[in-house]
Amino acid sequence: MNNQGFINQGFVNQEVQQLPPIVTRQTNVVHRYIVVEQPHICEMETKVINHFIKRHKYIPRPLCCEENTYCEENLGCCPGMANNNEDM
């Protein structure tokens, strides 16, 4: 049916009430990912610690010394030489 049908049926003088439009809304969600690089500087320090160990090593060094003693014995074998050590 159109307006012509209403006119032919005798409804020409009737006012047509116009309602406000019905507004429907649909939401389209768009996800955007924006990548931003943030550099991080991580300083890696290597520390070398030198440990010096003084180790004493026993090295035997044999030493030899000699001592000479002198002693005279007069057993009375020679006349006139009786105990000359006593005079000293």
C-alpha positions in Angstrom: 0.0 0.0 0.0 1.2 3.4 -0.8 -0.2 6.9 -0.3 -2.2 6.6 -3.4 -4.1 3.7 -1.8 -5.0 5.9 1.1 -6.2 8.7 -1.2 -8.5 6.4 -3.1 -10.0 5.1 0.1 -10.9 8.5 1.3 -8.2 9.2 3.8 -6.8 12.2 2.0 -7.4 14.8 4.7 -6.0 12.8 7.6 -2.8 14.1 9.0 0.0 11.7 9.0 1.9 11.7 12.3 5.6 11.5 11.7 7.5 10.0 14.6 11.1 10.7 15.2 13.5 8.2 13.7 14.6 5.2 15.7 18.4 5.3 15.9 20.2 2.1 16.6 23.9 2.0 17.1 26.3 -0.8 16.6 29.8 -0.5 17.9 32.7 -2.0 16.0 35.6 -2.4 18.3 39.0 -2.2 16.5 42.0 -3.2 18.5 45.2 -1.4 17.4 48.6 -2.5 18.8 51.3 0.1 18.6 54.7 -1.4 19.4 57.3 1.0 20.9 60.8 -0.3 21.5 62.4 0.9 24.7 66.1 -0.1 24.9 67.4 -1.1 28.2 71.2 -1.1 28.7 72.3 -3.8 31.1 76.0 -3.4 31.8 77.6 -6.7 32.5 80.9 -6.3 34.4 83.3 -9.1 34.8 85.7 -8.7 37.7 88.7 -11.0 37.9 90.2 -11.5 41.3 93.7 -12.9 41.4 94.5 -14.8 44.5 98.2 -15.3 45.2 99.1 -18.1 47.6 102.6 -18.2 49.0 103.3 -21.8 49.6 106.5 -22.6 51.6 108.2 -25.7 50.5 110.6 -27.6 52.7 113.8 -28.3 50.9 116.3 -30.1 53.1 119.9 -29.1 52.6 122.2 -31.4 54.5 125.3 -29.7 55.7 128.3 -31.4 57.0 130.9 -30.1 59.3 133.9 -31.8 60.7 135.7 -31.3 63.9 139.2 -32.7 64.6 140.4 -33.1 68.1 144.0 -33.9 68.9 145.1 -35.8 71.8 148.5 -37.3 72.7 149.0 -40.4 74.6 152.4 -41.3 76.0 152.4 -44.8 77.1 155.9 -44.7 78.3 157.4 -46.1 75.2 160.0 -43.4 75.0 162.2 -42.6 78.0 162.3 -39.0 78.9 158.9 -38.2 77.4 156.7 -39.0 80.4 153.5 -37.0 80.3 154.5 -33.8 78.6 150.9 -32.8 78.6 150.9 -32.3 82.3 153.4 -29.5 81.9 151.1 -27.6 79.8 
